[in-house]
Structure formats: structure tokens, C-alpha cells
């Protein structure tokens, strides 16, 4: 129960901080609206020219890319939030203060990320609501339970990658090859904004090494086609394998990063 109180305290703290910047919140919602509008009109510009590549997802580019934006939003948060929490605490000088409390560093990092996940979920909800109410996005056939299973696996995988990223930040302070590889490169190779079929055949093969590819494919099938659990089972199995491989590795890296930073005396410095 004590752990839940700590988690709630961190969540309330970050919520109050966010609410103190109401103009930024309104600008965030406005930015989402314009982003959705841009992709809506791009889909109108493309017309049916890209539809042959989207047949398995219903043939609608607007729906295709909106799901891609939603999933990539959770991916970005999962990968960046842990390193960002440590980085912010170091630069603000609050990490050293929190470390003298009974709260473990792992708890500080995890609890500090809760609001980021909640705020990302809010943003994704705004994306989908604007897409549905203003631009006619049709999710009436969505299989929500299956989509949530896939989302949980995606968040688990990229949270593990994010913990590895945070380990680099603790040691190097700046420069993070993990986020660059799984963020920038994966975004292009996994079909976030366009189906991978438009890529050269030899380049398409590299898409299969990124977990985001399987997450996007499964999520689009679940949300846009109402695919059953058995229909997306191959994607779920691959994502589960990534979880089994990445989570233990991330914990090992984090423990090493903390131990190395403590030996160097640089854990609370930036």
C-alpha cells in the first residue's frame, strides 16, 4: 500500500505541474487537431493511389496513419520517459535529494514516468476522437481487447528499451544510440507513416527485425479490421518473444548503470 501512495504522490505532483501550464495544454490539443487535419488532407491528395498497399487494413490511408501515430506516441513515451526523468532530476538537482529518502532509484524513475504515460494516453484519445468526430474515422469494427493486449506488449518492449536508454544516460549523460536506433530508424522501417511495401524489396527485409513493425501490423488489424486474437496471434507471439528478451536485459543494464554511476560519483550530476 505504501508503494501505491508513493506512485499516487508522483502522479499528483506531475498532474499539478502540467495543469499550471494551461495555455501549453490548449496548444497541445490544437497541435493534435492540425496534425490530424494534415494527414486527412494528405489522404485526400493520395486518393486511391496507395490503396493497393493497404487492402489488408481496409484501404483507408487516413485510418492507417492515425493508428501509426497513436502507436508511435506510446513508443516514443516508453523509450524516452525513463531517461528524461533521470535527466530532469539531475539538471534540476532533485535527484540527489530524492536519493536520501527511503525511495529506491528504480521507484523514482518508474513513478516519475506515470504521468507521461497517462498524458500520452490522453493525447492518443484526443487523436482518435478528433479523427472520428471531425474527419470521419471509422473504428466501429475495432477489437478493443485484442488492441489492448498488443498495446501492453508494445509498451513493455519499449519501456525495456527505454530503461536501457536511461542506463546510457546515467553513464554518458548525453548521447543515446539506443533511442536513435529504435526511434528514428524504426519509425521509417516499421511502416508508421506508409506501408513498407513502398520500400525497395531488399530494404523491406530489415523491417522484420523491429518490434514496432509487428506492433503496428497487429494493432491496425485489430482496430481497423476487428481481427480476432487468433488472427493476430503471430504478431503477438513475436512481440512476446521481444518482451522475454528485452525486459531482463534492460534490468541488467539498469543495475550496471546505477553501479557504474555510483562508483564514478556522477549519479546525481549532469
N, C-alpha and C positions, 0 to 999 in steps of 0.2 A: 504494500500500500504506500509505503514511503517513496518508492520509485515512481509511482503514478503521480504523487504530489509534486515531485521534482519535475516530471515531464510537463505537468499542467502549469507549473510556475514559469517554465521556459516558454511555453506556448502563449500564455497570457502576456508575458513580457514582450515578446515579439509582435503579438497582435496589437498591443497598445502602441508600440513604436510605429507600426505600419499605419494605424488609424490616425496618428498625429500628422501624417502627410496626406491629407485628403485630396489635395489637388493632384498629387502624383498618382493616387488611386484612380481618380477620374480620367486622367491622361492615359493610364494603363488600359482602361476599358475602351477609351476612344481609339487607342492604338490597335487593340484587338479588332475593333469594328473595321477600321481601314485595311488591316491586314486581310481579313476575311473578304472584304469587298474587292481587293486587288486580285485575289485568286479566283473569285467568282467571275470577274470580267476577263481574266486570262482564260478561264474555261470556255467562256463565250467566244473568245478570239480563236481558240483552238478548234472549236466546233467538234466535228466527228473525226477529225484527222488522227487523233491519238486514241480513239475508242477501241480499235482492234487490239491494242495492248492491254486494255482494261476490261475485257469481256468477263474474266473470272470474278471481277469485283463489281459488276453491274454496268460498266461502261461510262460512268459519270466521273469526269476528272475532278470536278469541284469536291465531290464527296471523298474521292481518293486522296486528294492533297490535304483536306481538312483533317482526316484521320491521321495522316502523316505528321501534320503539325502537332496534333494532340499527343501522339506517342513520343515524338522528338522532344516535346516540352517536358515530359516526365523523365526522358533520358537525360536531358541537359541538367535538370534539377538533381537527379540521382547522382550524376557524375561530379557536379560542381559544388554541391551544398556542403559536403564534409570539409573539403579543402578551404572553402570560403569561410566556414565557421571558425576554423583554426586561424586562418589568415586575419580575419577581422578581430578576433580576440587578441592576437599578437600585436597588431598595429594599434589597437585601442588600449592595450595594456591591461586588459581584463582577464586574460588567460592566467597570468601568474596569481592574481587574486583568487580566482576560482579554484586553482590547483591546491590552495592551502585549506580548502573546505573538504568535508568528507566525500564530496562528489568525485568519482573517478573521471579521468580524462575521456575514456570511452563514452561515459554517460553525458559529459559536457558536449562532446561532438555530436552524439546522437540526438540529444534533446534539443540542441540548437538548430537541428535540421527540420524539426517537426513543422514549424510554421512555413518553411519553404515548400514542403510537400503539400500542406494544406492550401497555400496560396496558389501553387501550380494547379491543383485540382479545381480551385475556383476559376482560374483563367481558362482551363480546358472546358469547364461547364459554360463559361461565357462564350467561348468559341462556338460550341455546338448549339447553344440557344440562339445566338445571332444568326448562325448558318441556317437553322431550321425556321425561325420566325421571320427573318428578313429576306433570306436568299433561297428559301425552299429546299433546304437539305432534308432528305427523307431517310429517317432512321427507324421507320415503323417495323422493319423486319429484324432489327438488331437483337442478337442473342446476348443479353447483358451478363448473365452468369459466366458464360464462356469468355467474354471480353474481360471480365474482372479477373479471372484466373490468369489469362495471358498478361494482363497489366501487372498483377502481383509478381509474376516471373520476371517481367521486364524491369520492374523497379528493383527487385532483388539482385538481378545481374548487374545493373548499372550502379546500384549502391555499392556492390562489391568493388567495381571498377573505381568508383568514387573514393572508397576507403584507400585503395592502392594509390590513387592520385594524392590524397591527403598525406599519405606516408612520404611521398616525394616532397611535398610542400614543407613538411616538418624538417626534413633534412636539407633540402636545396633552397628553401624559401621562395625561389622563383624558378620557373621553367618546369613544365609538366608534360612530358611526352605522352603519357597515358591518355589524358583528356584530348590531346591533339589527334591521336590515332583513332580513338573510339568516338570522337565528336565530329571533327571536320571531315575526316576521311569516310567514316561510317555513314554520315549523313548523305554523302554523294553516292556511295556504293550500295547502300541498302534500299534505295528507292523511296526516300522521304518525299521528294517533290515530283518524281517522274518514275515510271516503271523501268526496271533495269533492262528490259528488252530493247530499249533505245540505245543502250551502250554497245560497244563492239563486243562480239561474241567472246573473245579472249578475256575481256575485262569483266564480263558478267560472272565468270567463274570465281572471281575474288569476292563477290558479294556473299557467297555461301560461308565465308569464314567469320562473318559479323553477326552477332546475335540479333541486332536490330532488324536485319532482313527477315528473320523468322518471326519476330515480334510484330512487325508491320504486316506481313502476309497473313498471319493468324488473326490479328485484330481487324483487318479490313474484311476478311471473310466472315468474322463473327458479327461485325457491326453493319456491314453493307449487304451481306447475303444471308444473314441469320444462320450461319453454318453451325452444325451440331458439334458436340465435344469430340465425337469420333472423326468428324471431317477435318478438324484442325489438330488431331492427335499427333501427327508427325511433327508439326511445329512446336507443340507443347513438349514433346519428348526431347527435341533438340534444345529448347530453352531450359528444360530441367537439367540436362547434362551440363549446360553452361553454368547454371546455379551451383551444382555439385562441385564443379571445378574451380569456380571463381571465389566463392564465399570463403572456403578455408584458406585459399591463397591470400585473400585480402586481409584476413585476420593475422596471418603470419607476417605480412608486410607491415601492418599497423604496429604490431608489437615490436618489430625490429626498428621501425621508425621512431617510436617513443623511446626505446632503449638507447638508440644512437644519439638522439637529440638530448637526452638526459646526460649522457656521457660527455657530449660536447658542451653542455651547459647552454644550449641555444633553444630549448623547448619553448620558452615564453618570450623569445626575442624575434624580431623581424629583420 
